[in-house]
Amino acid sequence: MDIIYDEREVFVNKTGNPYMTKGGTGDILMRIIGSLIAQGNSLLESTCAGAYICGKAGDLAAKKKGPGLLSTDIIEKIPEV
């Protein structure tokens, strides 16, 4: 679960799972957020959407890989999200 706030509102992202606590997952999240910002979205929108996309991709990958989940498995699921 991720908690995102901007001094006025609090947002909770409930996607993601314990198998995502591996090296490289944070890098994926930051690259998703950076790409959304580069497309002209606000910081808050990009952060909320990025957390959801990364977490949902991780959830989809975890269904197939379980505890053997790798960061590359998450990347492969991003287009599906």
DSSP file (Angstrom, degrees, kcal/mol; ACC not computed):
  #  RESIDUE AA STRUCTURE BP1 BP2  ACC     N-H-->O    O-->H-N    N-H-->O    O-->H-N    TCO  KAPPA ALPHA  PHI   PSI    X-CA   Y-CA   Z-CA
    1    1 A M              0   0    0      0, 0.0     2,-0.4     0, 0.0    13,-0.2   0.000 360.0 360.0 360.0 137.3    0.0    0.0    0.0
    2    2 A D  E     -A   13   0A   0     11,-2.3    11,-2.7    13,-0.1     2,-0.5  -0.929 360.0-154.5-116.3 141.4    1.2    3.5   -0.9
    3    3 A I  E     -A   12   0A   0     -2,-0.4     2,-0.4     9,-0.2     9,-0.2  -0.977  15.2-176.9-115.5 124.6    0.1    6.7    0.7
    4    4 A I  E     +A   11   0A   0      7,-3.0     7,-3.7    -2,-0.5     2,-0.3  -0.968   6.0 171.1-123.0 133.0    0.5    9.8   -1.5
    5    5 A Y  E     -A   10   0A   0     -2,-0.4     5,-0.2     5,-0.2    -2,-0.0  -0.977  27.0-166.0-143.6 157.7   -0.3   13.3   -0.3
    6    6 A D        -     0   0    0      3,-1.7     4,-0.1    -2,-0.3    38,-0.0  -0.055  63.1 -89.3-133.4  33.3    0.1   16.9   -1.5
    7    7 A E  S    S+     0   0    0      2,-0.3     3,-0.1     1,-0.1    -2,-0.0   0.203 125.6  47.2  77.1 -13.8   -0.6   19.0    1.6
    8    8 A R  S    S+     0   0    0      1,-0.4     2,-0.3     0, 0.0    -1,-0.1   0.665 114.1  27.2-121.0 -37.1   -4.3   19.1    0.8
    9    9 A E        -     0   0    0      2,-0.0    -3,-1.7     0, 0.0     2,-0.4  -0.912  60.0-143.5-132.3 155.1   -5.4   15.6    0.0
   10   10 A V  E     -A    5   0A   0     -2,-0.3     2,-0.4    -5,-0.2    -5,-0.2  -0.971  16.0-167.3-119.0 134.1   -4.3   12.1    0.8
   11   11 A F  E     -A    4   0A   0     -7,-3.7    -7,-3.0    -2,-0.4     2,-0.5  -0.950   5.6-155.4-121.6 141.5   -4.5    9.3   -1.7
   12   12 A V  E     -A    3   0A   0     -2,-0.4     2,-0.6    -9,-0.2    -9,-0.2  -0.973   0.8-161.7-120.8 125.5   -4.1    5.5   -1.0
   13   13 A N  E     -A    2   0A   0    -11,-2.7   -11,-2.3    -2,-0.5    -2,-0.0  -0.927   5.5-175.1-104.4 121.3   -2.9    3.1   -3.6
   14   14 A K        +     0   0    0     -2,-0.6     2,-0.1   -13,-0.2    -1,-0.1   0.311  49.6 103.8-101.9   8.2   -3.8   -0.5   -2.7
   15   15 A T        +     0   0    0    -13,-0.1    41,-0.2     2,-0.0     2,-0.1  -0.494  52.5  63.7 -84.8 162.8   -2.1   -2.3   -5.6
   16   16 A G        -     0   0    0     39,-0.7    39,-0.1    -2,-0.1    40,-0.0  -0.349  58.5-136.9 109.6 167.7    1.2   -4.1   -5.0
   17   17 A N    >   -     0   0    0     -2,-0.1     3,-1.9   -16,-0.0     4,-0.1  -0.965  31.8 -95.0-157.1 165.8    2.3   -7.1   -3.0
   18   18 A P  G >  S+     0   0    0      0, 0.0     3,-1.4     0, 0.0    -1,-0.0   0.733 114.1  69.8 -62.4 -22.3    5.1   -8.3   -0.8
   19   19 A Y  G 3  S+     0   0    0      1,-0.3    40,-0.0    39,-0.1    -3,-0.0   0.642  85.5  71.1 -70.3 -11.2    6.9  -10.0   -3.7
   20   20 A M  G <   +     0   0    0     -3,-1.9     2,-1.7     1,-0.2    -1,-0.3   0.402  65.7 100.1 -85.3   3.6    7.7   -6.5   -5.0
   21   21 A T    <   +     0   0    0     -3,-1.4     2,-0.3     4,-0.1    -1,-0.2  -0.332  61.2 111.9 -86.2  56.1   10.2   -5.8   -2.2
   22   22 A K  S >  S-     0   0    0     -2,-1.7     3,-1.6     1,-0.0     4,-0.4  -0.858  79.5 -79.1-125.0 158.9   13.1   -6.7   -4.6
   23   23 A G  T 3  S+     0   0    0     -2,-0.3    48,-0.4     1,-0.2    -1,-0.0  -0.317 112.8  27.3 -58.4 135.5   15.9   -4.6   -6.1
   24   24 A G  T 3> S+     0   0    0     47,-0.1     4,-1.9    46,-0.1    -1,-0.2   0.120  87.1 102.2 102.0 -19.8   14.8   -2.6   -9.1
   25   25 A T  H <> S+     0   0    0     -3,-1.6     4,-2.2     1,-0.2     5,-0.1   0.908  83.4  49.4 -65.1 -41.2   11.1   -2.2   -8.2
   26   26 A G  H  > S+     0   0    0     -4,-0.4     4,-2.4     1,-0.2    -1,-0.2   0.854 108.0  55.0 -64.5 -34.7   11.6    1.4   -7.0
   27   27 A D  H  > S+     0   0    0      2,-0.2     4,-2.0     1,-0.2    -1,-0.2   0.901 107.4  49.7 -64.0 -40.7   13.5    2.2  -10.2
   28   28 A I  H  X S+     0   0    0     -4,-1.9     4,-2.3     2,-0.2    -2,-0.2   0.941 110.3  50.8 -62.2 -47.1   10.6    0.9  -12.3
   29   29 A L  H  X S+     0   0    0     -4,-2.2     4,-2.5     1,-0.2    -2,-0.2   0.927 110.8  48.0 -56.9 -47.5    8.2    3.1  -10.2
   30   30 A M  H  X S+     0   0    0     -4,-2.4     4,-2.6     1,-0.2    -1,-0.2   0.851 110.6  51.3 -66.1 -34.1   10.3    6.2  -10.7
   31   31 A R  H  X S+     0   0    0     -4,-2.0     4,-2.2     2,-0.2    -1,-0.2   0.877 110.0  49.3 -70.8 -36.4   10.6    5.6  -14.5
   32   32 A I  H  X S+     0   0    0     -4,-2.3     4,-2.0     2,-0.2    -2,-0.2   0.954 113.8  45.9 -64.1 -48.6    6.9    5.3  -14.8
   33   33 A I  H  X S+     0   0    0     -4,-2.5     4,-2.3     1,-0.2    -2,-0.2   0.925 112.5  51.0 -60.0 -45.4    6.3    8.5  -12.9
   34   34 A G  H  X S+     0   0    0     -4,-2.6     4,-2.4     1,-0.2    -1,-0.2   0.884 109.0  50.7 -60.0 -40.1    9.0   10.3  -14.9
   35   35 A S  H  X S+     0   0    0     -4,-2.2     4,-0.9     2,-0.2    -1,-0.2   0.874 110.0  50.0 -68.0 -35.3    7.5    9.2  -18.2
   36   36 A L  H  <>S+     0   0    0     -4,-2.0     5,-1.8     2,-0.2     3,-0.3   0.891 111.4  48.5 -68.9 -38.9    4.0   10.4  -17.1
   37   37 A I  H ><5S+     0   0    0     -4,-2.3     3,-2.2     1,-0.2    -2,-0.2   0.921 107.7  55.5 -63.7 -43.9    5.5   13.8  -16.0
   38   38 A A  H 3<5S+     0   0    0     -4,-2.4    -1,-0.2     1,-0.3    -2,-0.2   0.747 100.6  60.0 -62.3 -23.2    7.3   14.1  -19.4
   39   39 A Q  T 3<5S-     0   0    0     -4,-0.9    -1,-0.3    -3,-0.3    -2,-0.2   0.415 127.8 -97.4 -85.5   1.9    3.9   13.6  -21.1
   40   40 A G  T < 5S+     0   0    0     -3,-2.2    -3,-0.2     1,-0.3    -2,-0.1   0.521  76.6 139.8 100.0   6.1    2.7   16.8  -19.4
   41   41 A N      < -     0   0    0     -5,-1.8    -1,-0.3     1,-0.1    -2,-0.0  -0.460  57.5 -99.3 -79.3 156.5    0.8   15.3  -16.4
   42   42 A S     >  -     0   0    0     -2,-0.1     4,-2.6     1,-0.1     5,-0.2  -0.240  30.8-110.3 -69.2 163.0    1.0   17.0  -13.0
   43   43 A L  H  > S+     0   0    0      2,-0.2     4,-2.4     1,-0.2     5,-0.2   0.917 118.7  47.6 -59.9 -43.8    3.3   15.7  -10.4
   44   44 A L  H  > S+     0   0    0      2,-0.2     4,-2.6     1,-0.2     5,-0.2   0.940 113.5  45.9 -66.0 -47.2    0.4   14.5   -8.2
   45   45 A E  H  > S+     0   0    0      1,-0.2     4,-2.7     2,-0.2     5,-0.3   0.916 114.5  49.3 -60.9 -42.6   -1.4   12.8  -11.1
   46   46 A S  H  X S+     0   0    0     -4,-2.6     4,-2.6     2,-0.2    -1,-0.2   0.892 111.8  48.2 -64.7 -40.3    1.8   11.2  -12.3
   47   47 A T  H  X S+     0   0    0     -4,-2.4     4,-2.3    -5,-0.2    -2,-0.2   0.933 114.8  44.3 -67.3 -45.9    2.7    9.9   -8.8
   48   48 A C  H  X S+     0   0    0     -4,-2.6     4,-2.0     2,-0.2    -2,-0.2   0.944 118.3  43.2 -63.5 -48.4   -0.8    8.5   -8.2
   49   49 A A  H  X S+     0   0    0     -4,-2.7     4,-3.1    -5,-0.2     5,-0.2   0.900 113.4  52.5 -65.4 -40.6   -1.0    6.9  -11.6
   50   50 A G  H  X S+     0   0    0     -4,-2.6     4,-2.6    -5,-0.3     5,-0.3   0.904 108.6  49.5 -62.6 -42.3    2.6    5.6  -11.5
   51   51 A A  H  X S+     0   0    0     -4,-2.3     4,-2.3     2,-0.2    -1,-0.2   0.910 114.2  46.3 -62.8 -42.0    2.0    3.9   -8.1
   52   52 A Y  H  X S+     0   0    0     -4,-2.0     4,-3.2    -5,-0.2     5,-0.3   0.955 113.7  47.3 -64.7 -50.2   -1.1    2.3   -9.4
   53   53 A I  H  X S+     0   0    0     -4,-3.1     4,-2.4     1,-0.2     5,-0.2   0.929 115.5  44.5 -59.2 -48.0    0.5    1.1  -12.7
   54   54 A C  H  X S+     0   0    0     -4,-2.6     4,-2.2    -5,-0.2    -1,-0.2   0.930 116.6  46.2 -63.6 -45.7    3.6   -0.3  -11.0
   55   55 A G  H  X S+     0   0    0     -4,-2.3     4,-2.2    -5,-0.3   -39,-0.7   0.911 113.6  47.7 -64.4 -43.3    1.5   -2.0   -8.3
   56   56 A K  H  X S+     0   0    0     -4,-3.2     4,-2.5     2,-0.2    -1,-0.2   0.905 111.6  50.5 -65.8 -41.5   -1.0   -3.5  -10.7
   57   57 A A  H  X S+     0   0    0     -4,-2.4     4,-2.4    -5,-0.3    -1,-0.2   0.899 111.0  50.2 -61.4 -40.2    1.7   -4.7  -13.0
   58   58 A G  H  X S+     0   0    0     -4,-2.2     4,-2.3    -5,-0.2    -2,-0.2   0.878 109.1  51.0 -64.7 -38.2    3.4   -6.3   -9.9
   59   59 A D  H  X S+     0   0    0     -4,-2.2     4,-1.4     2,-0.2    -2,-0.2   0.917 111.3  47.4 -64.8 -43.6    0.1   -7.9   -8.9
   60   60 A L  H  X S+     0   0    0     -4,-2.5     4,-0.8     1,-0.2    -2,-0.2   0.915 114.1  47.0 -63.8 -42.7   -0.4   -9.4  -12.4
   61   61 A A  H >X S+     0   0    0     -4,-2.4     4,-2.8     1,-0.2     3,-0.7   0.870 107.3  57.3 -66.7 -36.4    3.2  -10.7  -12.5
   62   62 A A  H 3X S+     0   0    0     -4,-2.3     4,-2.0     1,-0.2    -1,-0.2   0.813  96.5  63.3 -66.5 -30.1    2.9  -12.1   -9.0
   63   63 A K  H 3< S+     0   0    0     -4,-1.4    -1,-0.2    -3,-0.2    -2,-0.2   0.859 116.2  30.8 -60.4 -33.8    0.0  -14.3  -10.1
   64   64 A K  H << S+     0   0    0     -4,-0.8    -2,-0.2    -3,-0.7    -1,-0.2   0.839 132.6  29.5 -92.0 -38.6    2.3  -16.1  -12.5
   65   65 A K  H >< S-     0   0    0     -4,-2.8     3,-1.6     1,-0.2    -3,-0.2   0.727  77.9-176.4-100.3 -25.2    5.7  -15.9  -10.7
   66   66 A G  G >< S-     0   0    0     -4,-2.0     3,-1.7    -5,-0.3    -1,-0.2  -0.337  73.3  -7.5  60.0-139.3    4.8  -15.8   -6.9
   67   67 A P  G 3  S+     0   0    0      0, 0.0    -1,-0.3     0, 0.0    -5,-0.0   0.645 129.9  68.8 -66.6 -12.5    7.8  -15.4   -4.7
   68   68 A G  G <  S+     0   0    0     -3,-1.6    -2,-0.2    -6,-0.1    -6,-0.0   0.284  72.1 142.3 -86.2  11.4   10.2  -15.8   -7.7
   69   69 A L    <   -     0   0    0     -3,-1.7     2,-0.3    -7,-0.1    -7,-0.1  -0.254  31.4-166.3 -57.0 133.3    9.0  -12.4   -9.0
   70   70 A L    >>  -     0   0    0      1,-0.1     4,-1.1    -9,-0.1     3,-0.8  -0.822  34.0-111.3-116.7 160.1   11.7  -10.3  -10.6
   71   71 A S  H 3> S+     0   0    0    -48,-0.4     4,-1.9    -2,-0.3     3,-0.5   0.871 118.0  58.9 -57.2 -38.3   11.7   -6.7  -11.6
   72   72 A T  H 3> S+     0   0    0      1,-0.2     4,-1.9     2,-0.2    -1,-0.3   0.810  98.5  59.3 -64.1 -28.9   11.7   -7.6  -15.3
   73   73 A D  H <> S+     0   0    0     -3,-0.8     4,-0.8     2,-0.2    -1,-0.2   0.872 105.0  49.8 -65.6 -36.1    8.5   -9.5  -14.7
   74   74 A I  H >X S+     0   0    0     -4,-1.1     3,-1.0    -3,-0.5     4,-0.7   0.927 107.7  53.2 -67.0 -45.4    6.8   -6.3  -13.6
   75   75 A I  H >< S+     0   0    0     -4,-1.9     3,-1.1     1,-0.3    -2,-0.2   0.892 104.1  56.7 -56.7 -41.8    8.1   -4.4  -16.7
   76   76 A E  H 3< S+     0   0    0     -4,-1.9     4,-0.3     1,-0.2    -1,-0.3   0.759 106.5  50.3 -63.4 -24.8    6.6   -7.1  -18.9
   77   77 A K  H <X S+     0   0    0     -3,-1.0     4,-1.5    -4,-0.8     3,-0.4   0.562  83.9  89.5 -91.8  -9.1    3.1   -6.5  -17.4
   78   78 A I  T << S+     0   0    0     -3,-1.1     3,-0.4    -4,-0.7    -1,-0.2   0.910  85.2  52.3 -57.8 -45.7    3.0   -2.7  -17.7
   79   79 A P  T  4 S+     0   0    0      0, 0.0    -1,-0.2     0, 0.0    -2,-0.1   0.852 106.6  55.0 -60.2 -31.6    1.5   -2.7  -21.3
   80   80 A E  T  4        0   0    0     -3,-0.4    -2,-0.2    -4,-0.3    -3,-0.1   0.856 360.0 360.0 -67.6 -35.1   -1.3   -5.0  -20.0
   81   81 A V     <        0   0    0     -4,-1.5    -1,-0.3    -3,-0.4    -3,-0.1   0.493 360.0 360.0 -69.2 360.0   -2.1   -2.5  -17.2
